[in-house]
Amino acid sequence: MSENTRTKTLAAATARASDAFVIVVGMLKGGTGKTTSAWFIALYYAVVLELPTLLLDADATSQSAYDWFKVAQAEGFEIPENLVVERYPFDDIAEYIREKRAEFGAIVVDAGGGSARIFHEAVTEANLLLVPVAPTKIERRKLVATFDEAERAAARNTRDVTAHVVLVKADDRTSLPRNAKDKLLEPAEGEGIGPDRDEPFPLAETVIHSWVHYMEAFGEIPTELSEYAELMKELTA
């Protein structure tokens, strides 16, 4: 991956339907907030930036993103006309993304919980990799493996993919978010990235908090994108 990914910005707002901007929301662990993050980010591109947007559920195990879509439909929520949600938990997802680039301005991929192979293939076509992680030790344990796989995929990516860890489910009433930031930015040997596993993770400044608004959003089409809008502005301004 590119050097100095923490401060690098990407011009997503001007993405054209002829060359979609691809965001992979991935982590080699389930239950990390990938699906919620993918949905809010897809809505940001579709509603705020008004781009034709494809949300791909590439989680081979749960397919929660597509389930979210079906529940929202059944409950009568209005799906933005320029948002398409599909299931695609298959190893040839890189080829599928390439095919869809000409049709959309943005493609958001929910990947990684059930298949390292699908995660790898999705990252080979990504412009941006977002790795959501809650501020707990057990959640952070999979970060090294996730970034190892992402590095291998990035070697095949011709678009100069950048990566960011995003703290999610943060509760500022506890010391967990602050402690997690310290561990991510100043990791102990063997717990970071780089050749010696001691380099800091590329941590986004925007933090996603454990608000009821996010926890109860499943099966709905939220109109208040709040911190996710700020996150994407930070990373793509």
Buried (B, 14 or more C-beta within 10 A) or exposed (E): BEEEBBEBEBEBBEBEBEEBBBBBBBBBBBEBBBBBBBBBBBBBBBBBBEBBBBBBBBBBEBBBBBBBBEBBBEEEEEEBEBBBBBBBBBEEBBEBBBEBBEEBBBBBBBBBBBBBEBBBBBBBBBBBBBBBBBBEEEBBEBBBEBBBBBBEBBEEBEBEBBBBBBBBBBEEEEEBBEEBBEBBBEBEEEBBBEEEBBEBBBBBBBBBBBBEBBEEBBBEBBEEBBBBBBBBBBBBE
